[in-house]
Amino acid sequence: MRNITVSVDDATYRRARIRAAELDTSVSALVREYLSGRTGGLFTEQAAVRRQESHEDHLKRLDELFADFDARGVGLRMSDNMSREELYDRDAARAAAERERERRGSD
């Protein structure tokens, strides 16, 4: 196996380390898999398993999000949308936010 050196900015490196930790792997393994895929190489079985687990985790988080929406009565109906005037009425929005803070404080 050959070694290569790649330079990236600090923010990219930080995000890569976080993603690698989420996948229980290393940044080097992420780069290796990426290059393998971009150059026509076959992904390893381990990489395929991680991708499947990542996809399943994503679907599970979406299911949990929608279950939370249902539990709290939050909907995505057109009737829930504000009109253009309501959207830009900042005084009303501030008052509604203050009422919500007070309601949560009293719970």
C-alpha positions in Angstrom: 0.0 0.0 0.0 1.3 3.5 -0.9 1.0 6.6 1.2 -0.1 10.0 -0.2 -0.3 13.4 1.4 -3.4 15.6 1.0 -3.8 19.1 2.2 -7.2 20.4 3.3 -8.4 23.4 5.3 -9.0 23.1 9.0 -12.8 23.0 8.8 -12.7 20.2 6.2 -10.3 18.2 8.3 -12.5 18.7 11.4 -15.6 17.6 9.6 -13.8 14.6 8.2 -12.6 13.5 11.6 -16.1 13.9 13.0 -17.6 11.8 10.1 -14.9 9.2 10.5 -15.7 8.9 14.2 -19.4 8.6 13.4 -18.6 5.7 11.1 -16.1 4.2 13.5 -13.3 4.4 11.0 -10.3 6.7 10.2 -10.0 9.7 7.9 -7.5 7.7 5.9 -10.1 4.9 5.4 -12.7 7.5 4.2 -10.2 9.0 1.7 -9.2 5.5 0.5 -12.9 4.5 0.0 -13.6 7.8 -1.8 -10.6 7.5 -4.1 -11.4 3.8 -4.8 -15.0 4.8 -5.8 -13.9 7.7 -8.0 -11.2 5.7 -9.8 -13.5 2.8 -10.7 -12.3 0.5 -7.9 -14.6 -1.7 -6.0 -15.8 -0.7 -2.6 -14.8 -3.0 0.2 -17.4 -5.1 1.8 -16.8 -3.2 5.1 -17.5 0.1 3.3 -20.7 -1.3 1.9 -21.8 -2.4 5.3 -21.0 1.0 6.8 -23.0 2.8 4.0 -26.0 0.5 4.6 -25.8 1.2 8.4 -25.5 4.9 7.7 -28.6 4.8 5.4 -30.5 2.9 8.0 -29.5 5.3 10.8 -30.7 8.2 8.5 -34.1 6.5 8.0 -34.4 5.8 11.7 -33.7 9.5 12.5 -36.3 10.6 10.0 -38.9 8.2 11.5 -38.2 9.6 14.9 -38.5 13.2 13.7 -41.9 12.6 12.1 -43.1 10.6 15.2 -42.1 13.7 17.3 -44.0 15.9 14.9 -47.1 13.7 15.3 -46.7 13.6 19.1 -46.5 17.4 19.3 -49.2 18.0 16.8 -46.8 19.7 14.4 -48.0 19.4 10.8 -46.8 20.3 7.4 -50.3 21.2 6.1 -50.9 24.2 3.8 -53.3 25.5 6.4 -50.3 25.8 8.8 -48.5 28.2 6.5 -48.5 31.9 7.2 -49.6 34.5 4.7 -46.9 36.8 3.3 -48.2 39.6 5.5 -48.0 37.4 8.6 -44.5 36.2 7.6 -43.1 39.7 7.6 -45.0 41.0 10.6 -42.1 41.0 13.0 -43.9 42.6 15.9 -46.5 39.8 15.8 -43.7 37.2 15.5 -41.9 38.6 18.5 -45.1 38.6 20.6 -45.8 35.0 19.6 -42.2 34.0 20.5 -42.6 35.7 23.9 -45.9 33.9 24.6 -44.2 30.6 23.7 -41.3 31.3 26.0 -43.7 32.2 28.8 -45.7 29.0 28.1 -42.6 26.8 28.2 -41.5 28.5 31.4 -44.7 27.7 33.2 -44.6 24.0 32.2 
